[in-house]
């Protein structure tokens, strides 16, 4: 799924992090300083921007660039790609000798390359699957699993849609179930009091982790869905499809909704406990269920032994502010030391694998950080 040009300055949610369950398993204490990229130096203060130097002013040295060289290859989820690209951009300023290309072949496509040993890091909008982990094992690829942010899959409708303010999971299933193919074609088939308006569905392509997660959460099985909808590996096409169709409905990560909030409407979701909007607090505390999900990077153990890869991963968590800039929900700062321990200890394997879609993020983090 090729997501393009996410604005790093989109409107940011107020991130009221409330993952006390997870933090209880992490233990207390202050957050230690995150390691910086190898060889990076802190520059002196910049002179006042007047353009004129004082007579006694001494020349100010520019921040020293590191002497690291090499490449850090990244591919996978287009949902995570905006974060990795933003981190890579900042990393390049201190490490101009390291190239960090970021591909967007989808979570599934990224894992294929990663488990074949072709990439150093795999972006993922869902946990690695058992079959994918087995492929990695067959090829001698061990990995470190690192959660980086929290996302809420957002169901959107056209601005002219004034009736579907809230939908139940059962109603979404009626729309997207394989049994509905060719049969459920009008909004009044979803709910009798909805208007007679043709239903037009848009969504992620089959190689996308977003498609996997949505179908598992709504249809109870990953990749199982009606086929008569308009799939795309580019969420911008989903956005345009819904924008151009009064009866349109689609889904994608919350950051893309934030960027298009003026032209689309986010639908509240009733997972059994009432209608809940995809806000930062609701996504964070798990009440926006079952469409809250963690986002990850997976790092090859072999690659992590290379100084440029280790420096980039360390920098990733130092530069984690970009998560908010892109529009996702940050992990709690107090959890970062435990996540970084996975890097320093090179803790391989997955603790998120097989977690059912919709499990509150706090529970997933508690399991991951034990």
PyMOL commands that set and color helices and strands:
alter all, ss='L'
color gray80, all
select helices_A, chain A and resi 20-26+78-94+106-115+130-138+169-176+178-180+187-189+209-219+235-243+254-259+280-285+301-304+307-318+322-326+333-344+361-368
alter helices_A, ss='H'
color red, helices_A
select strands_A, chain A and resi 70-71+74-76+98-99+121-124+143-152+154-158+166-168+200-204+230-232+248-252+264-266+268-270+275-276+292-300+329-330
alter strands_A, ss='S'
color yellow, strands_A
deselect
rebuild
show_as cartoon
